[in-house]
């Protein structure tokens, strides 16, 4: 992996401590963009019981996972709090979980407690793959240079050195996994057609979709509905038991959700970090920042779990930062009102 990092620096990128890259190139005006996604990592499972084991642990229905078709899912604690969320796909007879890099060890340790009686093994493959993001108006044409293009969201196409996952068909957004020995050649080939950009540009597009990947800073802080995971396809409410299922189901059908994920923009004269407190004009500590992407000029795109009443009726700021301001943008999906109200079963 050192060779890949050296290459990125030679290309003029700054390597970020949390993973990913920063570059002076803007993310406007080009037909397509490419970036490094080393802020993400991978946990894999192999063995005849891999899918069966995960069926009893994750929020998604594992029998829907097959070659060429990925899933979205989450792993919760026994108390129903999200430890991590991820894309799942099959590659080379292994189940691969794509998630924030800094929670891979945590998920592996938690799952290892239960996997001992299954014919399956866990592998941390953070260093085994280079992950790239490709997106833009002509991203489909560019991906076609290395693989058959997945035409629908959560479809997967394999090629000799890895695979491509379509994360947003309408926006032509693709996640490319490639073997690290082939990564430089693949980058150079794609960069002939796509403009290299900062990882933050990819993250901004995800935030606009109302999506986030749970990192270590917010792991085990929120039940899935607080992160809107029930609206993004990560939870199957018709499957059998899994870790945390009782709490997740109770929130969906009997709970009264008082806070959930919002997205928007923050202006701040000082740098921000995930986990910072959000205050309202009338009351403090009404939410937390859950993801951030720097947009230049003291501006960030963000997601945050915020109390509904204040998010929709108050002026918000980042706690302790004078001159900060928060603007909430509409979510790109509707939230089923059932989760906010008690219903009679």
NUMARDREN-62748 format. One record per atom (N, C-alpha, C, O): residue in three letters; x, y, z. Coordinates in steps of 0.02 Angstrom, whole numbers, plus 50000, padded with zeros to 5 digits. Atoms other than C-alpha are relative to their C-alpha. Layout:
N
AlaXYZ
...
END
This chain:
345
Unk500414993950000
Unk500005000050000
Unk500435006350000
Unk500205011649979
Unk499554994250000
Unk501505011550024
Unk500125002549930
Unk500175008549918
Unk499894998050070
Unk501785011349836
Unk499425004249975
Unk499535009149938
Unk500584996150020
Unk500005017649810
Unk500005007050031
Unk499855011949997
Unk499984993549966
Unk500205031449937
Unk500555004449970
Unk500455010549961
Unk499464996150032
Unk501865036749861
Unk499785002749932
Unk499935008449914
Unk500254997950065
Unk501025037349691
Unk499535006050006
Unk499595010949968
Unk500474994549991
Unk499625048549753
Unk500375006550017
Unk500195011849992
Unk499624994049983
Unk500875060649829
Unk500395002749939
Unk500445008749930
Unk499664997950061
Unk501865060949666
Unk499535003449951
Unk499745007649911
Unk500514996950043
Unk500245065649579
Unk499775006850027
Unk499355010149996
Unk500164993549972
Unk500125081049691
Unk499465000050052
Unk499225005450071
Unk500535000449949
Unk498855074749818
Unk500305000250070
Unk500854997850082
Unk499855000249929
Unk498925077650004
Unk499634994050030
Unk499024993550021
Unk500325005749967
Unk498585061650103
Unk499705002350066
Unk500055005450107
Unk500344997749940
Unk497315064850241
Unk500084994850056
Unk500104988850043
Unk499895004649944
Unk497535057350416
Unk499454994650005
Unk499604988950023
Unk500565004749994
Unk495815049050411
Unk499924995649938
Unk499474991549934
Unk500055003550064
Unk496135042150236
Unk499695004649948
Unk499345009449965
Unk500234995750053
Unk495725049650068
Unk500535005249982
Unk501075005350011
Unk499514995250027
Unk496575063849975
Unk499695006949993
Unk499085007849991
Unk500204993150011
Unk496515082649954
Unk500405002749942
Unk501005001449936
Unk499684997450060
Unk496905091849793
Unk499695006749983
Unk499115008049999
Unk500254993350018
Unk496725109449725
Unk499484999749944
Unk499115004549935
Unk500495000550054
Unk495685103049578
Unk499295000850027
Unk499114998050078
Unk500704999449981
Unk493875108249589
Unk499594994249974
Unk499834990249934
Unk500445005550021
Unk492405096549564
Unk499425002749959
Unk498865000249961
Unk500514997250045
Unk491455107349440
Unk500315000949931
Unk500915002349924
Unk499794998550068
Unk491555109049252
Unk500274994249960
Unk500384995049900
Unk499755005850036
Unk492185091649207
Unk499434995149987
Unk498914995350021
Unk500505005150016
Unk491215077349130
Unk500014994250049
Unk499514990750057
Unk499955005549952
Unk491845065049260
Unk500595001350046
Unk501045005250031
Unk499494999049949
Unk492935063949415
Unk500224993250027
Unk499854988350023
Unk499735006049968
Unk494025050949502
Unk500345002150064
Unk500675007350066
Unk499664998649937
Unk494645050449681
Unk500184993650036
Unk499934988250020
Unk499805005549957
Unk495455039249809
Unk499524999550059
Unk499325004650087
Unk500465001049944
Unk494335031549943
Unk500334995650054
Unk500034990850078
Unk499655003949949
Unk495615025150068
Unk499735001450070
Unk499974998550119
Unk500354999149936
Unk494495031750208
Unk499484994550010
Unk499134994450061
Unk500445005849994
Unk493475015950176
Unk500414993650005
Unk500994993449983
Unk499665006449992
Unk493924998050218
Unk499544994249987
Unk498964995149968
Unk500375006050020
Unk493354980250196
Unk500104994450051
Unk500664993050071
Unk500005006249962
Unk492904965350304
Unk499714994749955
Unk499174995749927
Unk500265005450041
Unk492684948950211
Unk499874993850042
Unk500184992750094
Unk500155006549969
Unk491934932250260
Unk500004994749945
Unk499734995849891
Unk500045005750046
Unk492214915650174
Unk499834993750039
Unk499834993750101
Unk500225006349969
Unk491674897850208
Unk499274998749985
Unk498905003249968
Unk500685001950019
Unk490054888250180
Unk499455003250042
Unk498885003650019
Unk500514997049956
Unk489154896650326
Unk500025007650002
Unk499695010650045
Unk499904992749996
Unk489644914750288
Unk499345003749997
Unk499195007850040
Unk500644996450008
Unk487934920650227
Unk499524998250056
Unk499175002550082
Unk500455002249946
Unk486984910250355
Unk500185003550065
Unk499745005650103
Unk499794996649939
Unk488024917650495
Unk499795007350000
Unk499535009750050
Unk500174993050003
Unk487754935450436
Unk499255001250003
Unk499025006550025
Unk500724999449997
Unk485884932350420
Unk499775001150072
Unk499285004850084
Unk500184999349929
Unk485804931250610
Unk500335006050034
Unk500235007050094
Unk499654994349970
Unk486864946850636
Unk499815006749969
Unk499815011750005
Unk500104993650036
Unk486414960150506
Unk499275001649988
Unk498844997349995
Unk500694997750009
Unk484864970350467
Unk499714998249931
Unk499114998949921
Unk500235001450068
Unk484764964750284
Unk499864992549990
Unk500084988350030
Unk500195006850016
Unk484064948850205
Unk500544996949957
Unk500604998549898
Unk499415002550033
Unk485604938750157
Unk499864995649940
Unk500284995149895
Unk500135004350058
Unk484754926850036
Unk499895004049936
Unk499835001249882
Unk500054995850059
Unk484554941749919
Unk500685002049972
Unk500735005149919
Unk499324998550023
Unk486444943449905
Unk500224994649951
Unk500214988649968
Unk499795004750051
Unk487074935249745
Unk500515003349956
Unk500615009449958
Unk499524997350047
Unk488404937349612
Unk499665005249956
Unk499145003949926
Unk500274994750042
Unk488094953649522
Unk499505004550034
Unk499295009550005
Unk500504995949965
Unk486904960649653
Unk500225001250072
Unk500294996450110
Unk499784998249933
Unk487454969849811
Unk499415001750045
Unk498845002450021
Unk500504998049950
Unk486484974049970
Unk500265005950040
Unk500865007350040
Unk499834995049950
Unk486464988350094
Unk499784997250067
Unk499234994550073
Unk500185002849935
Unk486484983250277
Unk500355003650057
Unk500745008350046
Unk499694997149940
Unk487004987550454
Unk500094994550052
Unk499754989350051
Unk499885004549944
Unk487674978750607
Unk499885003950064
Unk500185009250075
Unk500194996549938
Unk486924983550775
Unk500254996450062
Unk500394990450060
Unk499855003049936
Unk487374980650955
Unk499374996750028
Unk498824997950001
Unk500605003049970
Unk486194970251065
Unk499495005350023
Unk498905003850029
Unk500454994749980
Unk485464987051120
Unk499705003749939
Unk499345008649948
Unk500304997150060
Unk485014991250939
Unk500365006049972
Unk500105009249926
Unk499624994350026
Unk486345004650910
Unk500454997849943
Unk500734992349945
Unk499625001850060
Unk487235004750742
Unk500755000250014
Unk501025005450031
Unk499275000449995
Unk489034998850754
Unk500325002249935
Unk500815005949935
Unk499754998150066
Unk489305000650567
Unk499454998649949
Unk499014994549960
Unk500425001550057
Unk488365001150403
Unk500434999249938
Unk501005001649938
Unk499565001950054
Unk488984995050235
Unk499624997949937
Unk499014996849939
Unk500225003550060
Unk488754988850058
Unk500284992950004
Unk500864992050024
Unk499775006950001
Unk488864969950042
Unk499984997549928
Unk499504998749892
Unk500015003150066
Unk489354960849884
Unk500384993450002
Unk500784992250047
Unk499645006350007
Unk489964943649829
Unk500555000949949
Unk500445003649895
Unk499444999850048
Unk491674942549748
Unk500474994350016
Unk500704993650073
Unk499545005749992
Unk492744927149722
Unk499794995550058
Unk500204993450099
Unk500295004549950
Unk491594916749834
Unk500075002750071
Unk500054998850119
Unk499974996949934
Unk491774928949979
Unk499485005550006
Unk499315008849957
Unk500444994449985
Unk490554940950060
Unk500445005850021
Unk500845005250067
Unk499594994249987
Unk491334958250060
Unk499575005650028
Unk499065007349999
Unk500354994649967
Unk490764972150177
Unk500415006349993
Unk500965006950021
Unk499674993650011
Unk491244989750120
Unk499745005050051
Unk499145006450053
Unk500204995649945
Unk491225001850268
Unk500545005150015
Unk501075005049984
Unk499494995349978
Unk492145016050352
Unk500614996150026
Unk500534991350063
Unk499405003849984
Unk493955010450374
Unk500114999450075
Unk500364994250099
Unk499835000049929
Unk494065014950558
Unk499544995750044
Unk499654995350104
Unk500435004549961
Unk492665003050612
Unk500094992749981
Unk499754988450009
Unk499925006950021
Unk493264987350523
Unk500244995650057
Unk499974990150067
Unk499765003949943
Unk494244981250675
Unk499454998950052
Unk499394993550080
Unk500545000549951
Unk492764984850788
Unk499484994949979
Unk499274990850020
Unk500495004850025
Unk491554975050679
Unk500294992950001
Unk499954988250020
Unk499705006650000
Unk492774960650661
Unk500034997150071
Unk499884991250081
Unk499975002349931
Unk493024959550849
Unk499324997950026
Unk499254992850060
Unk500685001549976
Unk491144959950883
Unk499744993649968
Unk499454989450003
Unk500255006050034
Unk490714946850751
Unk500394993750020
Unk500114988250021
Unk499595005849982
Unk492154935650806
Unk499744996450062
Unk499884990550072
Unk500285003149939
Unk491254932450972
Unk499484994749983
Unk499374990150023
Unk500565004450016
Unk489854923450880
Unk500154995149943
Unk499774990449931
Unk499875003950060
Unk490694915650728
Unk500354993350014
Unk500434989249969
Unk499585005849984
Unk491654902050821
Unk499654993449986
Unk499994988349974
Unk500365006250013
Unk490284889050794
Unk499764999449928
Unk499394994849911
Unk500205000150070
Unk490054893050609
Unk500604998149956
Unk501174999449974
Unk499485001650048
Unk491024886650460
Unk500125006149955
Unk499955006349896
Unk499864993750034
Unk491564904050412
Unk500575003550036
Unk500685002550096
Unk499444996449971
Unk493064915250439
Unk499975007449979
Unk499745009149925
Unk499984992850011
Unk493304934050452
Unk500705002249980
Unk501204999550004
Unk499354997450023
Unk494694943750364
Unk499965007649993
Unk499535010249959
Unk499944992750009
Unk495174962050381
Unk500405001149936
Unk500994999349933
Unk499664998950064
Unk495604967350203
Unk500075007449984
Unk500045009549926
Unk499894992850011
Unk495864985950228
Unk500605001349954
Unk500585005849912
Unk499394998950038
Unk497604984350152
Unk500044995949937
Unk500534996449899
Unk499985004550057
Unk497164971650019
Unk499755003249936
Unk499895000749881
Unk500324996950057
Unk496224983449903
Unk500135007549998
Unk500235010750049
Unk500044992850011
Unk496315000849830
Unk499295001549977
Unk499034998149933
Unk500704998350016
Unk494605009049822
Unk499995006949967
Unk500285011749992
Unk500054993750037
Unk494195022549696
Unk499275001949992
Unk498834997549990
Unk500664997550016
Unk492665033349668
Unk500025003449932
Unk500465007449918
Unk500064997050066
Unk492145038049491
Unk499285002449991
Unk498824998650003
Unk500674997350007
Unk490665049449455
Unk499995005749950
Unk500525008449932
Unk500074994550047
Unk489985062449335
Unk499584998149940
Unk499374992449933
Unk500455001050056
Unk488995064549175
Unk500234994749950
Unk499824991749916
Unk499745005050047
Unk490135053049075
Unk500364994350037
Unk500784990850008
Unk499675005249962
Unk490665041249214
Unk499864993049972
Unk500294988749973
Unk500175006550028
Unk489755026749132
Unk500464998349941
Unk500694992649935
Unk499555001250056
Unk490795028748974
Unk500714998350024
Unk501054994249994
Unk499325001049974
Unk492385029249077
Unk500074993250033
Unk500564989750022
Unk499995006549968
Unk491975013949181
Unk500024994549947
Unk500324989249958
Unk500035005050053
Unk491665004649018
Unk500704998349973
Unk500784993349938
Unk499325001650021
Unk493545005348986
Unk500304994350040
Unk500784991250018
Unk499715005349959
Unk493864992949127
Unk499524994350015
Unk499744988850032
Unk500485005249981
Unk492254983149154
Unk499345001349965
Unk499205006849942
Unk500694999050020
Unk490494980249096
Unk499665004550051
Unk499735003350111
Unk500264994949955
Unk489534994749169
Unk499374997450036
Unk498894995350002
Unk500625001849964
Unk488274990349307
Unk499475005349986
Unk499605011349994
Unk500504995250023
Unk486654998449248
Unk499535002350055
Unk499215007650048
Unk500464998449947
Unk485664998649410
Unk500375000650066
Unk500914997950075
Unk499694999249934
Unk486045003649589
Unk500084993350035
Unk499654988950031
Unk499815006149964
Unk486874990149694
Unk500124994149954
Unk500114988449976
Unk499775005350045
Unk487344980249539
Unk500775000150000
Unk501095005250008
Unk499275000949998
Unk489124973449530
Unk500234996849935
Unk499924992149911
Unk499685003150058
Unk490234969649380
Unk500734998650017
Unk501095003050039
Unk499315002049986
Unk491854960049402
Unk500435001149938
Unk500195000649882
Unk499504999950053
Unk493424962749298
Unk500624996650028
Unk500644994850087
Unk499445004349982
Unk495104954249304
Unk500345002250065
Unk500554998050105
Unk499644997549941
Unk495864965349438
Unk499545002450056
Unk499795005550104
Unk500444997849947
Unk494314968649544
Unk499275000149979
Unk499044995649943
Unk500704999450018
Unk492514974349528
Unk499765007250007
Unk500095011350038
Unk500314993449998
Unk491384989449506
Unk499314999350029
Unk498934994950010
Unk500674999749970
Unk489854993449612
Unk499685006649983
Unk499985011949994
Unk500384993850013
Unk488545006049555
Unk499645002150064
Unk499224998450089
Unk500324997649938
Unk488045016349707
Unk499445004949986
Unk499015006050029
Unk500544995450019
Unk486935028849614
Unk499985000149924
Unk500415003149891
Unk500055000650073
Unk486355025149436
Unk499855006749968
Unk500155008449917
Unk500204993650030
Unk485545042049403
Unk500585004949997
Unk500665008549948
Unk499434995449996
Unk487095051649457
Unk500644997049970
Unk501165000249971
Unk499415003550027
Unk488275038949374
Unk500575000150050
Unk501115002750037
Unk499495000449948
Unk489225035749534
Unk500204992850011
Unk499774988550023
Unk499765006949998
Unk490325020249544
Unk500584999350049
Unk501035003650053
Unk499475002049954
Unk491415012249677
Unk500414994649965
Unk500144989449946
Unk499565004750034
Unk492915003349602
Unk500484996950051
Unk500865000550084
Unk499515003749960
Unk493864989949699
Unk500514997149952
Unk500334993749904
Unk499495003050043
Unk495534985349621
Unk500584997450043
Unk500745000250095
Unk499425002849966
Unk496994974549675
Unk500555005350002
Unk500665008949954
Unk499534994449991
Unk498354985749743
Unk500575000049949
Unk500825005349932
Unk499475000250050
Unk499654979649618
Unk499785002949932
Unk500205004949892
Unk500264997450064
Unk498514985249475
Unk499745007150007
Unk499555010149957
Unk500354993649986
Unk497905001449556
Unk500295005849960
Unk499915009949934
Unk499704994350035
Unk499145013449477
Unk499815000049927
Unk499625005249899
Unk500185000450071
Unk498825007349301
Unk499265001649989
Unk499085005049941
Unk500714998650006
Unk496945007849328
Unk499865007450010
Unk499475010449972
Unk500094992749989
Unk497025025549399
Unk500225003949938
Unk499855008349915
Unk499754996350057
Unk498085031749254
Unk499554999249939
Unk499455003949901
Unk500465001150056
Unk496915023749128
Unk499365003950008
Unk499125006849959
Unk500634996449988
Unk495365031349207
Unk500125007650000
Unk499705011449977
Unk499854992949995
Unk496215048149238
Unk500135003249931
Unk500155009349926
Unk499964997250068
Unk496455050049049
Unk499345003149979
Unk499315007449935
Unk500674997750018
Unk494585053349044
Unk499645003750056
Unk499175007550044
Unk500344997049942
Unk494105058849220
Unk500495004650037
Unk501095003150041
Unk499574995349963
Unk494775073749320
Unk500114997550071
Unk499634996250107
Unk499875001749930
Unk495635068749483
Unk499745005450047
Unk499805011450032
Unk500304995249954
Unk494785076849632
Unk500114997650072
Unk500324992050084
Unk499955001749929
Unk494795077149822
Unk499464995050020
Unk498914994949992
Unk500495004749973
Unk493925063449919
Unk499385003750025
Unk498835001050021
Unk500574996149974
Unk492815077049995
Unk499465001049946
Unk498875001449962
Unk500494999050054
Unk491995079549824
Unk499534994049994
Unk498944994749982
Unk500415006149999
Unk491395061349827
Unk499545000150061
Unk498954998450056
Unk500405000049938
Unk490815063350007
Unk499425005049996
Unk498885003650021
Unk500544995150007
Unk489805078849963
Unk499424997049961
Unk498844998049979
Unk500545003150039
Unk488835068949833
Unk499614995050041
Unk499004994550035
Unk500355004849956
Unk488435055449961
Unk499575003750051
Unk499015001650064
Unk500384996149952
Unk487875068450087
Unk499365002749968
Unk498835002649999
Unk500594997550035
Unk486705076049958
Unk499484994649990
Unk498884996049983
Unk500465005750005
Unk485945058649943
Unk499714998150067
Unk499314993450072
Unk500245001649933
Unk485605058650130
Unk500304993750028
Unk499984990150066
Unk499665006249980
Unk486875044750159
Unk500605001750043
Unk500915007050037
Unk499364999749964
Unk488285042050282
Unk500224993050016
Unk499824988350017
Unk499735006349975
Unk489425028050335
Unk500245001350071
Unk500635005950084
Unk499854999149929
Unk489575026250523
Unk500744998750013
Unk500994993349999
Unk499305000649980
Unk491355029350582
Unk500064999150074
Unk499574999050111
Unk499875001549930
Unk492165026250749
Unk499725005350047
Unk499495003750102
Unk500214994649957
Unk491675043250818
Unk499264999550019
Unk499065001850073
Unk500735000549985
Unk489795039350808
Unk499764992850005
Unk499164991750012
Unk500195007049995
Unk489815020350815
Unk499664998650068
Unk499905000750120
Unk500405001949942
Unk488505013650939
Unk499675006050034
Unk499495005750093
Unk500344994249972
Unk487745030950964
Unk499265000549980
Unk498875003750014
Unk500674998950028
Unk486145029350861
Unk499684993549978
Unk500024989149950
Unk500385005650030
Unk484795016650820
Unk499925001549926
Unk499985007349905
Unk500014999050073
Unk484575014150631
Unk499535005549977
Unk499695009249930
Unk500484995050023
Unk483035025350616
Unk500255007150011
Unk500045011749976
Unk499714993349990
Unk484015040150685
Unk500465001849942
Unk500605007749931
Unk499574998950057
Unk485155038050534
Unk499634999149934
Unk499944999049881
Unk500445000750058
Unk483685035850413
Unk500144993649961
Unk499984993249901
Unk499815006150036
Unk484305018250370
Unk499394996149976
Unk499444992249928
Unk500615003550023
Unk482525011850355
Unk499765002749933
Unk499394999349898
Unk500214997050064
Unk482295023550206
Unk500514998949944
Unk500365000249886
Unk499485001050051
Unk483905018950116
Unk500084992649981
Unk500544990949944
Unk500005007050018
Unk483545000250104
Unk500454995650042
Unk500594989950023
Unk499525003849960
Unk484714994550243
Unk499674995250049
Unk500014991050079
Unk500345004149951
Unk483374986250352
Unk499444996149967
Unk499034998949932
Unk500555004250022
Unk482264971650309
Unk499584998350061
Unk499814994750106
Unk500425001049941
Unk480804971550432
Unk499614993449997
Unk499224992050043
Unk500355006350006
Unk480164954650371
Unk500454994050013
Unk500214988350013
Unk499555005649988
Unk481714944250408
Unk499944997850073
Unk499615001150114
Unk500015002549932
Unk481974934050565
Unk500455003950047
Unk500645009650032
Unk499634996549948
Unk482964938450719
Unk500725001449979
Unk501024997549942
Unk499304998250008
Unk484644947150713
Unk500205004250060
Unk499765006450098
Unk499764996349942
Unk485704956150841
Unk499705007150001
Unk499785010949953
Unk500314993549993
Unk484744971450903
Unk499315000649969
Unk499015005949971
Unk500624999750038
Unk483174966850804
Unk499405002350040
Unk498995006150015
Unk500584998149959
Unk481944968950947
Unk499965007650010
Unk499425010550005
Unk499994992749990
Unk482484986950980
Unk499845003649934
Unk499465008449935
Unk500114996850065
Unk482494991350794
Unk499264999549980
Unk498975004449957
Unk500715000950016
Unk480744984050768
Unk499555004350045
Unk499075007150021
Unk500414996149953
Unk480054992650923
Unk500005007449980
Unk499495010849984
Unk499974993050021
Unk480675009550862
Unk499585001149937
Unk499265006349930
Unk500364999150063
Unk479895006750691
Unk499244999950010
Unk498885003849980
Unk500725001049995
Unk478175001150748
Unk499685002950063
Unk499095004450064
Unk500294997649938
Unk477955007150927
Unk500355006250027
Unk500105009350074
Unk499624994449974
Unk479245020850951
Unk499735006749978
Unk499265007249939
Unk500174993250019
Unk479105039450937
Unk500665003649990
Unk500945006550036
Unk499344997250016
Unk480665045550850
Unk499995007650009
Unk499575011049980
Unk499974992849987
Unk481155062850911
Unk500585003449964
Unk500625009649963
Unk499434997150036
Unk482755065250810
Unk500204995249944
Unk500114989149950
Unk499775004250055
Unk483435059050645
Unk500515003749959
Unk500695009449976
Unk499464997250040
Unk484725062450510
Unk499745005649955
Unk499255004849919
Unk500114994450045
Unk484695079250422
Unk500645001349961
Unk501184998949980
Unk499404998050037
Unk485875086250291
Unk499975007449986
Unk499445010549989
Unk499984992950015
Unk486435103550246
Unk500715002649997
Unk501184998849984
Unk499364996750005
Unk487865115850250
Unk500155003950063
Unk499715006750095
Unk499764996249941
Unk488885123650389
Unk500525005049978
Unk500985003249941
Unk499464995050006
Unk489885139650384
Unk500325000650068
Unk499985001850119
Unk499644999649936
Unk491225139750518
Unk500685003149990
Unk501055001149945
Unk499344996850006
Unk492745151050543
Unk500574995650023
Unk501154997150010
Unk499485004649977
Unk493675136550625
Unk499834992949976
Unk499254991549963
Unk500125006850025
Unk493885118250571
Unk499504996150043
Unk499464997150104
Unk500505004149966
Unk492515105850615
Unk500214992750000
Unk500624990649959
Unk499895007249998
Unk492555087450664
Unk499344996550013
Unk498884999450043
Unk500595004049986
Unk491265073650669
Unk499914999250076
Unk500404998350112
Unk500155000749929
Unk490415072450839
Unk499885006550035
Unk499655006650092
Unk500114993549968
Unk490345091050873
Unk499255001250013
Unk498824998949976
Unk500694998749978
Unk488785097150963
Unk499685005549959
Unk500005010449940
Unk500414994950034
Unk487415106750874
Unk499545003250051
Unk499214999750090
Unk500434996249955
Unk486495120350970
Unk499455003549961
Unk499545005449903
Unk500524995750028
Unk484855129050936
Unk500035006850031
Unk500395007950081
Unk500014993249973
Unk484515147350966
Unk499665000250068
Unk499855004250111
Unk500385000049938
Unk483305143151106
Unk500244994850050
Unk500124995350110
Unk499795005549955
Unk484105127251175
Unk500634996949972
Unk500714996149912
Unk499385003150021
Unk485815119251171
Unk499964992449996
Unk499474989450019
Unk499925007250004
Unk486365101451134
Unk499394996649970
Unk499084992350000
Unk500585002950033
Unk484995097251010
Unk500204995449943
Unk499774993049905
Unk499785004650051
Unk486075086650895
Unk500754999549997
Unk501115002850034
Unk499285001050011
Unk487785080750836
Unk500144999349925
Unk499724996949887
Unk499775001050068
Unk488745081250673
Unk500204992749991
Unk500574990050031
Unk499855007150011
Unk488835063650600
Unk500454998849940
Unk500774993649936
Unk499515000450055
Unk489815066750438
Unk500125006949974
Unk499705011449980
Unk499794993450024
Unk490745081150357
Unk500384999249935
Unk500734994349924
Unk499594999650060
Unk491465085750188
Unk500155007349987
Unk499695011449977
Unk499804993050008
Unk492455101750167
Unk499865002449929
Unk500014998949880
Unk500194997350065
Unk491835112850026
Unk500385006449984
Unk500215009949936
Unk499594994050012
Unk493135126750038
Unk499695006250030
Unk499085006550042
Unk500234993449977
Unk493015144650103
Unk499594999450064
Unk499055002350069
Unk500335000849935
Unk492535139450281
Unk499314996849995
Unk498874998050037
Unk500655003050012
Unk491085129350212
Unk500044992450000
Unk500534989649975
Unk500035007349998
Unk490595111250241
Unk499304997749981
Unk498805001149996
Unk500625003850003
Unk489235099350186
Unk500024995250059
Unk500554992850079
Unk500005004249941
Unk488665088950333
Unk499354996050004
Unk498854997749973
Unk500615003249973
Unk487435076350403
Unk500045000550075
Unk500585000750104
Unk500034999749927
Unk486865077350582
Unk499354997150025
Unk498834997849994
Unk500605002349966
Unk485655068750697
Unk499775005650046
Unk500125007550093
Unk500244993949967
Unk484585083150762
Unk499284998950023
Unk498894995649989
Unk500705000149978
Unk483005084850864
Unk499555003149947
Unk499705008549921
Unk500434997950056
Unk481575086650741
Unk499735007050011
Unk499735011149964
Unk500324993549987
Unk480755101750824
Unk500485005749986
Unk500305010549952
Unk499524994550011
Unk482325112450825
Unk500265000149928
Unk500355005549900
Unk499735000250069
Unk482955106550655
Unk499535003649952
Unk499765006649903
Unk500494997350047
Unk481355112450573
Unk499735006950020
Unk499375010149982
Unk500304993649977
Unk480975128050676
Unk500495004850032
Unk500285010250053
Unk499534995949962
Unk482575135350750
Unk500605001849957
Unk500734998749905
Unk499364998350030
Unk484185143950699
Unk500544996050035
Unk500584996050096
Unk499525004749971
Unk485625131850724
Unk500715002449990
Unk500865006349944
Unk499294998550005
Unk487495133450753
Unk500394994350031
Unk500114989850062
Unk499565004949968
Unk488985123050806
Unk500195002650069
Unk500415008350076
Unk499874997949931
Unk489205123550994
Unk500715002450009
Unk501194999149988
Unk499344997549982
Unk490645134351053
Unk500385003549944
Unk500945005849954
Unk499664996750056
Unk491065141550881
Unk499625006349981
Unk499105006049947
Unk500344993750015
Unk490605159850869
Unk500035001449925
Unk500565000649894
Unk500034998450071
Unk490055164950696
Unk499824994049956
Unk499784994749895
Unk500215005850040
Unk489565147350642
Unk499255000349987
Unk498875003150027
Unk500715000250017
Unk487895144650555
Unk499864993649962
Unk500294991049927
Unk500205006350031
Unk486955129450494
Unk499375001149958
Unk498895004149981
Unk500584999750044
Unk485775128450346
Unk499784993049983
Unk500184989149957
Unk500275006750013
Unk484665113050331
Unk499714999849929
Unk499335004349910
Unk500275001150067
Unk484285106650155
Unk499504994250002
Unk499534990050047
Unk500495005650000
Unk482835094950109
Unk500354993349988
Unk500834992949950
Unk499775006850014
Unk483155076350115
Unk499754997849931
Unk499225000049910
Unk500225002250066
Unk483065067649945
Unk499504994350002
Unk499314991649950
Unk500495005449991
Unk481865054650015
Unk499525002050056
Unk499695006250099
Unk500494998749947
Unk480305054950124
Unk500094994850056
Unk500294989150043
Unk499975004549943
Unk480275047250298
Unk499294998050018
Unk498865002350028
Unk500665002649983
Unk478785036150337
Unk499795002950068
Unk500135001850118
Unk500214996949937
Unk477795045750471
Unk499854994950055
Unk499804996850113
Unk500145005149950
Unk477435029250558
Unk500534999850055
Unk500384998450113
Unk499455000449952
Unk479125030050641
Unk499965005650052
Unk500265005150105
Unk500074994549953
Unk478635046550724
Unk499404999350047
Unk499365002850097
Unk500645000349963
Unk476945040950792
Unk499894993050027
Unk500094988049997
Unk500205006549973
Unk476305027050903
Unk499384997749962
Unk498915001449950
Unk500555002950037
Unk475165015450810
Unk499724994050037
Unk500084990950077
Unk500325005849968
Unk473955001950866
Unk500094994049954
Unk499894994149896
Unk499905006050039
Unk474454984650809
Unk499424995150011
Unk499424989649982
END
